[in-house]
Amino acid sequence: MKVITVREFFDSKKKDLALTLLTEPETLNKKLSSPHLNRPGLALAGYLEVFASDRIQILGEVEVRYLQSLKEDLMLQRVRSVFQTDIPCIIVSKGLTLPPALEFLGNDLNIPILYSRISTIQLIQQLSRYLLDLFALEKTIHATLVDVFGLGILLTGKSGIGKSECALDLIHRGHSLVGDDLITIRFLDDQLYGRSGREFGHFMEIRGVGLVNVERMFGIERIRRQKTIDLQIELMPWQENMDYERIGLANNYAEHLGVKLPIIFLPVSPGKNVSVIVEVAAMNMILKGIGYDAAEDFNRRVNDEIRRQTLLKPPSAPLNAPDND
């Protein structure tokens, strides 16, 4: 699980979220480990049974007015009980004013209190997007990711099978490269996203030629920083006795970060134009997305023809028919 300090969060989002620090700078050493937020209304009312204490706590106008309505002794008791659960930090929205005693409690119990000038809804929306992106599940695999007709195609297979060469041909045909060799897959908003596992440009290694800078050679319109992953194509050596998919009625899936991804096992042999097949696979998936499946259409037509031939076939004479004479 990824962990950052409140100081790192504060430094990176201070400008975007219009943040200022109320407590002492030493309180910023607290740790953040959850991508979720919490509004501690029930906790401030005294109910701490299922309090999400590992989350950033957001105090909006409702919570602040509730605290201001309490007698000081009761207010301090409720706030202390919340602070003693070791929450990572508190952010007060809309620049609302807290009772002065809360700053003392924050410093005493090492709880950072931040102010934001933006509205509560805007703060929650922006902060949620930031935290979900920051703490998204991810893994890095050896693969090549290309954008073909708007679909993210993940090319996988053994080293030397031709992933980079296939991607280079696709780029030459007008498609785009996301990353080559190392791809970082992230799970975000119930979707898989892919980006290059390296941060120093869109380079490709072409055996026999060397490194190629795709951005410099083909232009910035032939690269993408990130792309949703819609289909995986596993390149594999052609084997004579292997039972490959012929019609396409069977659907195969690979699993990444708990998400099932459609996968095609594509045999590679000398002379086969793999990039054209990848384009066809992408277009076929687009057609499936709008409701047309070529394999099911073909299967239906074959069954219709069998039924038609059966109806046209004359009935055969029964065996050992009795003699009318």
Secondary structure, 3 states (H helix, E strand, C coil): CCCEEHHHHHHHHCCCCCEEECCCHHHHHCEECCCCEECCHHHHCCCCCCCCCCCEEEECHHHHHHHHHCCHHHHHHHHHHHHCCCCCCEEEHHHCCCCCHHHHHHHHCCCCEEEECCCHHHHHHHHHHHHHHHCCEEEEEECEEEEECCEEEEEEECCCCCHHHHHHHHHHCCCEEEECCEEEEEEECCEEEEEECCCCCCEEEECCCEEEEHHHHHCHHHECCEEECCEEEEEEECCCCCCCCCCCCCCCEEEECCEEEEEEEEEECCCCCHHHHHHHHHHHHHHHHCCCCHHHHHHHHHHHHHHHHHHHCCCCCCCCCCCCC
